[in-house]
Amino acid sequence: MQSPRPPQPEGGILYSERLLGLQAECPVCSGPEQSTGWLLEREGGNSRWYIDLKCADCGSRGGTWRLEWLPLIQDVLKAAGLS
């Protein structure tokens, strides 16, 4: 049985269960952040993809980018026909 998809965040482009399980430390409270499964795109000088994370402790939410996540992000984009 699949988990229900969380609501699409602002900037959310693509949801993938392959993105679930990624973790980071919350910049607000230092608690554990978990990926919501959403891929975010932020425009700027360079367009860059971020993983949407939500803190289990304080509930803050935001996009995070890490170099080690890049191959997974590229695979997810390719599978969705967005690369």
NUKOL-965331 format. One record per residue: residue in one letter; x, y, z of N, C-alpha, C in turn. Coordinates in steps of 0.02 Angstrom, whole numbers, plus 50000, padded with zeros to 5 digits. Layout:
<rs>
AXYZXYZXYZ...
</rs>
This chain:
<rs>
M500424994150000500005000050000500445006250000Q500295011049956500685017149951500465022150003S500945026350026500775031750071500415037150032P499955040850065499635046350030500145051750013R500065054749955500525059949932500385066249973P500915069350001500825075650038500625081249991P500305086550017500105092149974500705095149937Q500575097549877501115100549837501335107149867P501985107849883502235114149911502335119349856E502415125549876502575130849828503235129049794G503245129349729503845127449691503895120049677G503425116149702503435108849691503295107249618I503755103649586503705102049516503525094649505L503805090349547503745083249536503755079549602Y503295074649610503295070349669503565063549648S504005060749689504265054049677504395050549743E504135044349749504275040449809505015038849815R505375039149760506105037949762506465043249804L506165049049813506475054449852506325053749926L505865049449945505715048450016506305045150050G506415046750113506955043650151507575048050156L507615053250115508195057850121508105061750186Q508675063050219508645066350284509165071850289A509025076650332509495082150346509345084750417E509745089450439509635092550504509265099050494C508755100150533508345106250528508765112350547P508765117550505509145123550520508815127850575V508185126350591507825130150642507945127350712C507855120650720507885117650787508405112050793S508755110550739509245105150736508945098150742G508285097650736507955091150737508025087750669P507745081750663507795077950600507285080250548E507525081650488507085083250432507025077050388Q506435075950360506305070350315506045073050249S506235069850195505985071850130505235070450125T504875075150093504155074250081504035070650014G504565069749975504505066649910504425071549853W504385078049869504305083149818504975086049796L505025087149732505605090449702505395097649688L505805102349711505655109449702506145112449652E505905117249614506355120949569506345128249591R506935130849601507005137949620507365141449563E507055146649539507345150549485507825155749515G508315157549476508795162549497509295163249441G509915164849459510445165049409510505158349374N510495153049414510505146249387509895142649416S509535139249373508975135249396509255129149432R509015127849492509275122249531508695118549563W508765111949568508265107649598508415106549672Y507885106649713507945105649785507465100149806I507625096949861507185092049892506795095449947D506135094549947505715097450000505775093150062L505965096250118506045092750181505595095850234K505355091750280504945094050336505235091450401C505295095850451505575093950515505055090250557A505275084650585504835080550626504705083850695D505165088150717505095091250783504705097750782C504925102650741504615109250743504125110450685G504125106050635503655106750579503875111550525S504465114650531504685119150478504805115150414R504745118650358504795115350294505165119750245G505575116650203505945120550153506345116150108G506625119150057507025115550008507755115150027T508045109350015508755108150031509085104949970W509695107049957510085104149903510735101449931R510915095449909511555092449928511855089149866L512495089849858512845086949800512735079449795E512735075949852512655068649851511955066549828W511475071049828510805069449805510735070449729L511205073749697511155075549627511035069549581P511395063849588511255058149544510535055649550L510265055349611509575053249621509085058149589I509205064649598508785069749568508785069049492Q509375068149463509425067349390509055061049366D509105055649403508745049449386507985050449388V507745053949439507035055249446506785059749389L507175064849373506985069349318506975065549251K507475061349240507505057549178506905052849172A506745049349227506175044649227505515048249212A505475054549233504865058449222504865062049154G505425061449117505475064749053505605072249058L505905074449113506025081549124506765083449116S507185078949096507895080749089508095081049017
</rs>
